Amino acid sequence: MPLLPLTRTFALTAREYIRHFVPSDVAAALKSILQETIAMPALTRCPFLKNALTLL
């Protein structure tokens, strides 16, 4: 039974006076956390996901 790919999108918004640095700082921190806690353990357990699991 074919299944659609699982995707997740996180959107960050900020007020005008902090929009220049906060979203990029938060995105960089989240990317690192997601890589260490989700992506790397998943690829260790399921190496066949190598071409399907990406963080952008």
C-alpha positions, 0 to 999 in steps of 0.5 A, a space after each residue: 500500500 503506497 503512502 504519501 511522504 511524511 513532511 513537516 514545516 515550521 514557520 517563524 514570524 517576528 515583529 518588525 523591530 526584531 525580524 532581522 535577527 531572531 528568526 534566523 537565530 531560532 531557525 539555526 538553533 532548531 535545525 541543529 536540535 532537529 538534526 541531533 535529536 531526530 535526523 541522525 538517530 533515524 538515519 542510524 536506525 534506518 539507513 535506507 532513509 538516507 535519500 528521503 530524510 532531509 533538513 532544509 
